[in-house]
Amino acid sequence: MTPSSITILVVDNEPEHAQIVAYGLSKVGYVTEIATSGEEAIEKITAGYYDVIFTDLIMEGVDGFGVLNCARESLPNCAVIIMTGHGSVPSAVSAMQQGAFNYLLKPLDLKQLRAVAEKAAESASLKRTNLELQTRLDEKFGFEKLVGNSPEMVAIVEKLRRVSPTNSTVLIQGATGTGKELIAQAIHQNSPRKNKPFVGLNCAALSDNLLESELFGHVKGAFTGAIADRMGKIEYANGGTLFLDEVGDMPMATQIKLLRVLEESEITRVGSNTPIKVNVRLISATNRDLTDAIEAGTFRSDLYHRLKVVSIRLPALVERHGDIPVLIDHFIRVFCEKHGKEVRGMTAAARKYLLQYDYPGNVRQLRNIIESMVVMDYDGLLNVDDLPEELDELVSPEERAEAEKEAADELKRFQNAHSAPTAPPPAAVSTSPNPNPEEPSRVICLPNEPTQGAATPIGPLAPFIGKTMDELEREFLRETLAHTNGNREEAAAMLGISERTLYRKIKEGK
């Protein structure tokens, strides 16, 4: 966990106080946002993602309790800290009993503020990790690849726990990319058949004749090209699990033969009259509504009811939006390990952008997006510039420019947090007159911090004779980035080009 990977929302109806609190936290690398009312805070909480929230207790309209309750419902992994005056200690204790992480008395002390923020960030990160591990289940249960902490995924995992040890047929329904085969594999791995074959077949990928041969096998001479006997998928899966994907696209003639397998536990190879006994558990999946197919006369009703002894519906990713942050973190770890990359985290701007997308390709699309970002990352911090081109077309140029500016600001804050600090604002800031008599005057004191030293001058370029223009450009980019300590916003300004152009040139030069 690094501060740059933690997003904090500061809520206070006195803007000056909110700004000084946010400044004190951003100086050590945290990404901060401000809400100057409880109503604004609720809008931000329901639309975005925050690891920690600092909220004033007494505010007009929606107060700190309202913010706390909204956070508990929308962001269960978020740590909420109540800020209050001496006269409201009993209320703060009540907030703690309702789920607040901690409370701070005003006037605030900077060291205490940062210490509480650090502990709250650690708690939120640990809670998120524990929930991920808990909902993935232990490896001994065989569901270690199922990631998510939404109520929908928790219910699905509980259903899988119950059905996996049995031999019942299972019908998995869900849109493309929701992970139907992953669910089928989890059922198999947690069943008594786990040491036997798991055989998958996509019914939509084969012609009618080829599908029948793939399922049931054939004997030599059964058709042109059948030069030898061949075992089908059902026979090969004997003792194990057969997974039929897109079963709704199976032709009617094949459906009749599959029904016979389920009713009599035997198959007959194409071109043969000899039945073969089989013991196979059937798991099927479809992205179609089979009841509509039954009404249209393209799917058998009796087969449908044999397939759906147990039915599992996988929600689209947009229906379990709360799983997206957990999935993002999970995929970052997976692909960092796979591709040997070191990524410290993801900026709040990039994360916010990913949270706003509706993912028509579901989890598979999110997985591919994160892999692309990890592979294309240049500086160890996943940023807006690392987003794949498929997402570039989904927002207007104005929205894109604003997102890139937020990302550049965040990257700059991260770099500043790991270098000598800049000069702070005035040591103390007094806010407007206190509208709540029981609250003391709100003042936060910041210690004086030294000003960052001047940057060193650019070194000379390497000899250019014998080098191409592309090579010279790459070297000049490296020198400029070295001069700015990796600050691409500053480097782009020095080069007289846009940040977007600089990002593109960096990627092209890798």
C-alpha positions in Angstrom: 0.0 0.0 0.0 1.3 3.5 -1.0 -0.3 6.8 -0.2 -0.8 7.5 -3.9 -3.1 4.4 -4.2 -5.3 5.8 -1.4 -8.2 8.2 -2.2 -9.5 10.3 0.7 -12.7 12.4 0.7 -12.7 15.4 3.1 -16.2 16.6 4.0 -16.7 20.0 5.7 -19.2 22.8 5.1 -16.4 25.3 5.7 -14.4 25.2 2.5 -11.2 26.7 4.1 -11.0 24.0 6.7 -11.7 21.3 4.1 -8.9 22.6 1.9 -6.4 22.8 4.7 -7.2 19.2 5.8 -6.9 18.0 2.2 -3.6 19.9 1.8 -2.1 18.3 4.9 -3.0 14.8 3.6 -2.0 15.4 0.0 1.5 16.6 1.1 2.3 13.0 2.1 1.0 11.6 -1.1 -2.7 10.8 -0.5 -5.1 11.6 -3.4 -7.7 13.9 -1.9 -11.1 15.3 -2.9 -13.3 17.9 -1.1 -17.1 18.1 -0.5 -18.4 21.2 1.1 -21.7 19.8 2.2 -23.2 16.5 3.3 -25.4 16.4 0.1 -22.3 16.8 -2.1 -20.5 14.1 -0.2 -23.4 11.6 -0.7 -23.3 12.4 -4.5 -19.6 11.7 -4.6 -19.8 8.6 -2.5 -22.6 7.0 -4.6 -20.8 7.8 -7.8 -17.1 7.1 -7.0 -14.8 5.1 -4.8 -12.9 6.2 -1.6 -10.7 4.4 0.8 -11.0 6.9 3.7 -13.5 9.7 4.5 -12.9 12.5 6.9 -16.3 14.2 7.7 -17.3 17.0 9.9 -20.0 15.9 12.4 -22.3 18.9 12.6 -23.3 20.4 9.2 -26.5 21.9 7.8 -28.7 19.5 6.0 -27.1 16.1 5.8 -24.7 15.8 8.8 -21.8 13.5 9.6 -24.1 10.7 10.6 -25.8 10.8 7.1 -22.4 10.7 5.4 -21.4 7.7 7.6 -24.6 5.8 6.9 -24.2 6.4 3.1 -20.6 5.3 3.2 -21.4 2.1 5.1 -24.1 1.2 2.5 -22.2 2.2 -0.7 -18.5 1.7 0.3 -18.4 -1.1 3.0 -14.6 -1.2 2.8 -14.2 2.6 3.4 -12.9 3.9 6.8 -14.9 7.0 8.1 -13.3 9.4 10.5 -15.5 11.9 12.3 -14.2 15.4 13.0 -15.8 17.2 15.9 -15.4 19.8 18.6 -15.1 19.1 22.4 -18.9 19.7 22.9 -19.8 16.8 20.6 -17.7 14.0 22.1 -20.8 12.0 23.1 -22.0 12.2 19.5 -18.6 11.1 18.2 -18.8 8.1 20.5 -22.2 7.3 19.1 -20.7 7.5 15.6 -18.1 5.0 16.6 -20.8 2.7 17.8 -22.4 3.1 14.4 -19.3 2.0 12.5 -17.0 5.1 12.3 -13.3 4.1 12.3 -12.2 7.0 14.6 -12.9 10.5 15.6 -10.7 13.6 15.9 -11.2 16.6 18.1 -10.8 20.2 16.9 -8.5 22.0 16.5 -6.8 19.3 14.5 -3.1 18.5 14.9 -1.3 17.7 11.6 0.7 14.7 12.9 -2.4 13.2 14.5 -4.3 13.8 11.3 -1.7 12.0 9.2 -1.3 9.2 11.8 -5.1 8.5 11.8 -5.2 8.6 8.0 -2.4 6.1 7.8 -4.1 3.7 10.1 -7.4 4.2 8.4 -5.8 3.5 5.0 -4.2 0.3 6.3 -7.5 -0.8 7.8 -9.4 -0.1 4.5 -6.8 -1.9 2.4 -6.7 -4.9 4.8 -10.5 -5.1 4.9 -10.7 -5.0 1.1 -8.1 -7.7 0.9 -9.8 -9.9 3.5 -13.1 -9.6 1.7 -11.5 -10.5 -1.5 -9.9 -13.6 0.0 -13.1 -14.4 1.9 -15.3 -14.3 -1.2 -12.8 -16.1 -3.3 -12.9 -18.7 -0.6 -9.9 -20.8 0.6 -8.1 -22.8 -2.0 -9.3 -26.0 -0.3 -12.8 -25.1 -1.5 -11.8 -24.9 -5.1 -13.2 -21.4 -5.7 -10.0 -19.4 -5.5 -10.5 -17.8 -8.9 -13.9 -16.3 -8.1 -13.3 -12.7 -7.1 -15.9 -10.3 -5.7 -17.6 -9.1 -2.5 -20.9 -8.0 -3.9 -24.1 -9.6 -2.5 -24.7 -11.2 -5.9 -21.3 -12.9 -5.9 -21.6 -14.0 -2.2 -25.0 -15.6 -3.0 -23.5 -17.4 -6.1 -20.6 -18.7 -4.1 -22.9 -20.0 -1.4 -25.0 -21.8 -4.1 -21.9 -23.3 -5.6 -20.8 -24.7 -2.2 -24.1 -26.6 -2.0 -24.3 -27.9 -5.6 -20.7 -28.8 -6.2 -20.5 -32.0 -4.1 -23.6 -33.4 -5.9 -24.0 -35.0 -9.4 -26.9 -32.8 -10.5 -26.9 -31.1 -13.8 -26.3 -27.3 -13.7 -27.4 -24.6 -16.2 -25.3 -21.4 -16.0 -26.9 -18.4 -17.6 -25.3 -15.1 -18.2 -24.0 -12.6 -20.9 -20.8 -13.2 -22.7 -17.7 -12.5 -20.6 -19.4 -13.0 -17.2 -17.3 -16.1 -16.5 -19.6 -19.1 -17.1 -16.8 -21.5 -17.9 -14.9 -20.3 -14.8 -18.0 -21.2 -12.7 -18.2 -24.6 -14.4 -14.5 -25.3 -13.6 -15.1 -24.3 -10.0 -18.0 -26.7 -9.7 -15.9 -29.5 -11.1 -12.8 -28.8 -8.9 -15.0 -28.9 -5.8 -16.8 -32.1 -6.7 -15.9 -35.8 -6.1 -15.0 -35.8 -9.9 -12.1 -33.3 -9.6 -9.5 -36.0 -10.4 -11.3 -37.0 -13.5 -11.4 -35.1 -16.9 -13.1 -31.7 -17.3 -14.1 -31.5 -21.0 -15.5 -28.4 -22.6 -17.2 -27.9 -26.0 -18.7 -24.8 -27.6 -21.8 -25.8 -29.4 -22.0 -22.6 -31.4 -18.5 -23.0 -32.9 -19.2 -26.2 -34.9 -21.5 -27.2 -37.8 -24.3 -29.6 -37.0 -22.6 -32.8 -38.4 -19.3 -31.9 -36.8 -20.9 -31.2 -33.4 -22.6 -34.6 -33.3 -19.3 -36.3 -34.1 -17.4 -34.3 -31.5 -20.0 -35.2 -28.8 -20.7 -38.8 -29.5 -17.6 -39.9 -31.6 -17.8 -42.0 -34.7 -16.6 -45.3 -36.2 -14.4 -45.8 -39.2 -16.3 -45.3 -42.5 -19.3 -43.4 -40.8 -18.8 -40.5 -43.3 -16.3 -39.3 -45.8 -13.0 -38.6 -44.0 -13.8 -41.0 -41.1 -10.7 -43.1 -41.6 -10.6 -44.5 -38.0 -12.7 -44.9 -34.9 -12.8 -41.8 -32.8 -13.9 -41.2 -29.2 -16.3 -38.3 -28.6 -16.2 -35.7 -25.8 -18.9 -37.4 -23.8 -17.0 -40.7 -23.8 -13.7 -39.0 -23.1 -15.3 -37.2 -20.0 -16.5 -40.5 -18.6 -16.3 -40.3 -14.8 -15.7 -36.5 -15.0 -17.6 -33.4 -16.1 -18.8 -32.3 -19.6 -19.2 -28.6 -20.1 -21.4 -27.5 -23.0 -21.1 -23.8 -23.7 -23.7 -22.0 -25.7 -26.0 -25.0 -25.5 -28.9 -22.9 -26.8 -27.3 -23.1 -30.3 -27.4 -26.9 -30.4 -29.5 -28.3 -33.3 -32.7 -30.1 -32.5 -31.4 -33.5 -33.8 -28.5 -33.3 -31.4 -30.7 -32.2 -28.6 -32.7 -35.5 -28.9 -29.5 -37.6 -28.6 -28.2 -35.5 -25.7 -31.5 -36.1 -23.8 -31.0 -39.8 -24.3 -27.6 -39.5 -22.6 -29.1 -37.8 -19.6 -32.0 -40.3 -19.3 -30.2 -43.6 -20.0 -26.5 -42.7 -19.4 -25.3 -44.2 -22.7 -24.2 -43.0 -26.1 -24.0 -44.4 -29.6 -21.1 -43.3 -31.8 -22.0 -42.0 -35.3 -22.2 -44.9 -37.7 -22.5 -47.5 -34.9 -25.4 -49.4 -33.4 -23.6 -50.4 -30.2 -24.5 -48.4 -27.1 -21.7 -47.4 -24.7 -22.4 -46.7 -21.0 -21.1 -43.4 -19.7 -21.1 -41.7 -16.3 -20.8 -38.0 -16.9 -21.9 -34.9 -15.0 -23.3 -32.3 -17.4 -22.9 -28.6 -16.9 -24.2 -26.3 -19.6 -24.2 -22.6 -20.2 -25.9 -20.1 -22.5 -26.2 -16.4 -23.0 -29.7 -16.8 -24.5 -33.1 -17.0 -22.8 -34.0 -20.7 -23.4 -37.6 -20.1 -22.5 -37.8 -17.8 -25.6 -36.1 -20.5 -27.7 -38.7 -23.1 -26.4 -41.5 -20.8 -27.5 -39.8 -20.3 -30.9 -39.6 -24.1 -31.3 -35.8 -24.1 -31.5 -35.1 -25.8 -28.1 -36.8 -28.8 -26.5 -38.7 -28.2 -23.3 -37.9 -31.6 -21.9 -34.2 -31.1 -22.4 -34.3 -27.7 -20.8 -35.8 -29.0 -17.6 -33.2 -31.8 -17.5 -30.4 -29.3 -17.9 -31.6 -26.9 -15.2 -31.9 -29.1 -12.2 -29.9 -26.3 -10.6 -29.8 -22.9 -12.4 -27.2 -20.2 -11.8 -27.5 -16.8 -13.2 -24.4 -14.7 -13.5 -25.0 -11.0 -13.3 -23.4 -8.6 -15.8 -20.5 -6.6 -14.3 -22.6 -3.4 -14.4 -25.0 -5.2 -12.0 -22.3 -5.9 -9.4 -20.5 -2.6 -9.7 -19.0 -2.9 -6.2 -16.8 -5.8 -7.4 -14.9 -3.6 -9.9 -12.3 -2.2 -7.4 -11.6 -5.6 -6.1 -11.3 -7.1 -9.6 -9.0 -4.2 -10.6 -6.6 -4.9 -7.7 -6.8 -8.6 -8.4 -6.0 -8.3 -12.1 -3.1 -5.9 -11.4 -1.4 -8.5 -9.2 -2.1 -11.3 -11.6 -0.6 -9.5 -14.6 2.3 -7.9 -12.8 3.3 -11.5 -11.9 2.6 -12.8 -15.4 4.5 -10.1 -17.3 7.2 -9.4 -14.7 6.2 -5.8 -14.2 6.3 -3.7 -11.1 3.3 -1.5 -10.6 2.9 0.6 -7.4 -0.8 1.1 -7.9 -3.4 3.0 -10.0 -4.1 6.7 -9.9 -7.5 7.8 -8.6 -8.2 9.5 -12.0 -7.7 6.2 -13.9 -9.6 4.2 -11.3 -12.5 6.7 -11.4 -12.6 6.4 -15.2 -12.8 2.6 -15.0 -15.5 2.8 -12.4 -17.7 4.9 -14.7 -17.5 2.5 -17.6 -20.4 0.0 -18.1 -18.3 -2.9 -19.6 -20.4 -4.5 -22.3 -17.8 -7.3 -22.4 -18.2 -7.8 -18.6 -15.4 -9.2 -16.5 -13.5 -10.5 -19.5 -13.3 -7.0 -20.9 -12.1 -5.5 -17.6 -9.5 -8.3 -17.4 -8.2 -7.5 -20.8 -8.1 -3.7 -20.1 -6.1 -4.2 -16.9 -3.6 -6.5 -18.7 -3.2 -3.9 -21.5 -2.6 -1.2 -18.9 0.0 -3.3 -17.0 1.8 -4.2 -20.2 1.9 -0.6 -21.6 2.7 1.1 -18.3 5.9 3.2 -18.4 6.4 4.6 -14.9 5.1 2.0 -12.5 1.9 3.9 -11.8 -1.2 3.0 -13.8 -2.5 6.3 -15.2 -5.1 7.6 -17.7 -2.4 7.5 -20.4 -2.2 3.7 -19.9 -5.9 3.1 -20.8 -6.3 1.2 -24.1 -7.6 2.9 -27.2 -10.9 1.2 -27.0 -11.8 3.4 -24.1 -10.5 6.6 -25.7 -13.5 6.8 -28.0 -16.0 6.6 -25.2 -15.6 10.2 -23.8 -15.4 13.6 -25.4 -12.1 15.4 -25.8 -13.0 17.8 -23.1 -13.7 14.9 -20.6 -10.5 13.2 -21.7 -8.5 16.4 -21.2 -9.9 16.9 -17.7 -9.2 13.3 -16.7 -5.6 13.6 -18.0 -5.1 16.8 -16.0 -6.4 15.1 -12.8 -4.0 12.2 -13.5 -1.1 14.5 -14.1 -1.8 16.4 -10.9 -2.0 13.1 -9.0 1.3 11.8 -10.5 2.9 15.1 -9.6 1.6 14.8 -6.0 3.0 11.3 -5.8 6.5 12.5 -7.0 6.4 15.4 -4.6 5.6 13.1 -1.8 8.8 11.1 -2.5 11.0 14.2 -2.9 11.8 17.2 -0.8 8.5 19.0 0.2 7.4 22.3 -1.2 6.6 25.3 0.9 3.3 25.0 2.8 0.5 27.6 3.0 0.4 29.9 6.0 1.1 28.0 9.3 -2.5 28.4 10.4 -5.8 29.2 8.7 -8.8 30.4 10.5 -12.2 29.7 9.0 -15.3 31.7 8.9 -17.4 32.3 12.1 -18.6 29.1 13.5 -22.4 28.6 12.8 -22.6 26.0 15.6 -22.0 27.5 19.1 -21.1 24.1 20.7 -18.3 23.7 18.2 -15.0 25.5 19.0 -13.2 27.6 16.4 -11.8 25.4 13.6 -8.1 25.9 13.1 -5.5 23.4 11.9 -1.8 24.1 12.4 0.8 23.0 9.9 4.5 23.0 10.6 6.9 24.9 8.4 8.4 22.7 5.7 11.6 23.5 3.7 11.2 24.5 0.0 12.2 22.0 -2.6 15.7 22.6 -4.1 16.3 23.7 -7.6 16.5 21.1 -10.3 19.9 20.3 -11.8 20.6 21.5 -15.4 20.2 19.2 -18.4 23.3 17.2 -19.3 24.6 17.3 -22.9 23.1 14.9 -25.5 25.2 12.0 -26.7 27.0 12.4 -30.0 24.4 12.4 -32.8 26.5 11.3 -35.8 25.4 7.9 -37.1 22.0 8.0 -35.3 18.6 8.2 -36.8 16.2 11.0 -36.1 14.0 8.5 -34.1 17.0 7.6 -32.0 17.8 11.2 -31.3 14.2 12.0 -30.4 14.1 9.1 -27.9 17.3 10.1 -26.3 16.2 13.7 -26.1 12.9 12.6 -24.4 14.9 10.5 -21.9 17.1 13.5 -21.1 14.2 15.8 -20.6 12.3 13.3 -18.4 15.5 12.8 -16.4 15.7 16.6 -15.9 12.1 16.8 -14.6 12.6 13.7 -12.4 10.0 11.9 -14.5 7.4 14.7 -14.3 5.8 14.3 -17.7 3.6 17.4 -17.3 6.7 19.6 -16.9 8.6 17.7 -19.6 5.7 18.3 -22.1 5.7 22.0 -21.3 9.5 22.2 -21.8 9.2 20.4 -25.2 6.3 22.5 -26.3 4.0 19.6 -27.0 0.9 18.3 -25.3 1.0 15.7 -22.5 -1.0 13.3 -24.8 1.6 13.7 -27.5 4.4 13.0 -25.0 2.6 9.9 -23.7 2.3 8.6 -27.3 5.9 9.3 -28.1 7.0 7.5 -24.9 5.0 4.4 -25.8 6.2 4.4 -29.4 9.8 4.7 -28.2 9.7 1.8 -25.7 
